[in-house]
C-alpha cells in the first residue's frame, strides 16, 4: 500500500506508478455525515493542484473537493453514483473518488499522517 | 400602486446613499425608450382630476374581446374555469409570501408537490421543479443545466424558436459563458444541447423525435420547449426521449395580463434531478409514519453554494403554479384533450377558409400544425387594419421578428383556441375576403 498524504482541505492522495488515487479523509466523512451525492469531473479533465474538481453533498452540507495534485483525470469511481455511502463506510478504500495521471511530482504542502492528525486535533465540532 | 409615500427629500436621501445623481442614473440599465418620460400632468391637479386624466389615457388602450383575439405567439386567450380563482384567492394561498418551512406550511408544500406531479405526468418526465418565472427563463435554465452537465459551451436551436426566448437565451449565455447557435449545421462536439420548440413559434410541428436523436448522437442533451395544451394531443417529451422539457404555463388557467406574471415549468429525467434549478418539494414520512412535505435537493442553491450555485433562482411562482394545478386537475386528461382538439379543429377550419381567399395562402402547406399557423398574404397591414376596425385582433406578422428571413416577410401567424367561436371565425373570414377584394381594386 502506497503512502497516503493529506491536504488541509481534508482530501487524501496515494500514488502508485505515477497514478494518484484521491478521496476524502475519514475525519471529513465523519464531519459531513451521510454522503448522498458526489459531483465528479469527467475523464480527461486537466487539474492543477488546488483546483476544485467536484462537490460532495451530505445531509448536512455541500462542499467543494480540491485536487491535491496536478494531472489528468483517468478514472472516476462510478460506483458512487448508486452507492455514495461508501465514502462514509470505507473512505480510504471503496470510497475513493478519482484517479489522476500525475503531471510531475507530488506538490509541496501535503501533510503526512502525523501532520494531518495534528491538524484535525480539536477541529471537530 | 395607488399612493407613493416617498417625498422628494426621501428620494434624494436614498439616491445619495446609493451614489446615483438622479432617478435616470439609477435606472440606466433600463433602455431609455422603455422609461416613462413624462405623464404631462400640470402641477396642482386634485386627486379626482388626476384620476380622470389617467382614465382618459388608459381609455386609449385597445382591448379586444376574448373571442375576437386570433393572436398567440406565446401568450394565449383561453377559457379559465371559475374554480381557478376560487382556489387561488383563498387567503391561505393568496396572502402568504412563499412560506416554505415544513412546520409552517404543509398546504403550500403539498400544492407545490401536486404541481410538480402534474407537470411530470403531462411531460412524461421523471421529475419537475416547483416552477420558474416564465417559459423563456425556464428554457435558459435548461440550457445552463445542459452546459454544466456536458461541460460544453454551445447550445443549438433547431426550427423556429420564439425570438424573445432566443434573446433570453443569448442574454443568459453572455453571463454564463455559452454561445447560442441557430441551425442543425452547428451541432458538433461542442454542443451541450439541441433546443427546439414544439410546436414552433410559427405553429408548425417539428420532428421532435428526430431532433432528439441528432442531439443524442452528438452526446448533447435534447431540450423540448413545449406548449402544455398541445400535450393533450401530442406525444410528451418523455416519450421521444427528451432530456429536459420546459414551457410557459400561462395557458393553464392564467390570464394574459400584459405579459405576466405567468409561470414557467421545467422537468427532466431522473439522472438530471440534481441539476434542476430552484425549489423542489419532496414527499416524506415523519417518525410516526404520517405523510408530510419538505423542500429537498436544494444543495445547488445560492444560500448553500454561494458563488458556485449553478442557478440564481431561489424561488418560484407559487400562486401561478397553483392556478396551473387547479386548471389541470379541473380539466383532467380528457378535458385537456378536448381543449386541444377543439382549438385544433377551429384553427384548421380557419386556415382552410383563409387559404381559399385570393391573395392569401398557407405559408408552409406541407407542414402540420395544431392551433397556430402561418399564412402569407400580399397586404399584411391592410388586412390587419381591416380586422382591427371590425374589432378583431388578427395574427402576428412574423416578418419584423425575422428580418433576415425573406420567406417570412409577408407571413402572419394566426391562432385559434376554444374561445374563438364559429361566429368569430366567420367574421374573420368575411373581413379578410372583403379586405382582399378592396386591396385588389386599389391596385387596378
Interface residues (C-beta under 8 A of the other chain):
Chain A: X37 X39 X42 X45 X52 X55 X57 X61 X62 X64
Chain B: X151 X274 X299 X300 X304 X305 X308
